[in-house]
Amino acid sequence: MAFVTLEDRHGSVEVTVFSTLYAGIYELLTEDSAVMVEGRVQKDENAVKLVADSIVPMETAEEKWAGTVHLYVDADNVSKPWLENLKAVMGRYTGPCRSILHLRLSPHQEAVIELPATLGLKPGSALRSDLEQLPGCLAMATAPRPLEAAPRPNGGRFGNGHGGRAYGNSRY
């Protein structure tokens, strides 16, 4: 097992990694490696700690925890052939994440369209790269999927045994 300090720009938290998880991810726990941690918060009188349930490299966190993919598009570029190209790109990255199209009509206006579940996406750097090749595709962003609604074995709410996600650089 390991005790790791997870740091970001706002502070740090001690993370407890039990042996069953540690055996599969120990190579990620090097100084200054960027990781995402999902786990339970434990709070006592003196400190707040995190008990890790899952640790993934920052590069793959988006694929693991994204729930929604937002595509930001300049409406002036949208045409039937452009939409066909977008659909072809999306077809190469089908997955469980809801897709939401944001059509920028002007600097202060946009139309937001939730696409059908059949156009769900698997986010990641490959999808982002292919979208960047489409003219007028301004950006891709992801939003995390909701945390589990069911209480964890220790019960309670976030801050008292319920799940949460944290990111930062690990330090021993």
Secondary structure, 3 states (H helix, E strand, C coil): CEEEEEEECCEEEEEEECHHHHHHHHHHCCCCEEEEEEEEEEECCCCEEEEEEEEEEHHHHHHHHEEEEEEEEEHHHCCHHHHHHHHHHHHCCEEEEEEEEEEEEECCEEEEEECCHHHCECCCHHHHHHHHCCCCEEEEEEEECCCCCCCCCCCCCECCCEEEEEEEEEEC
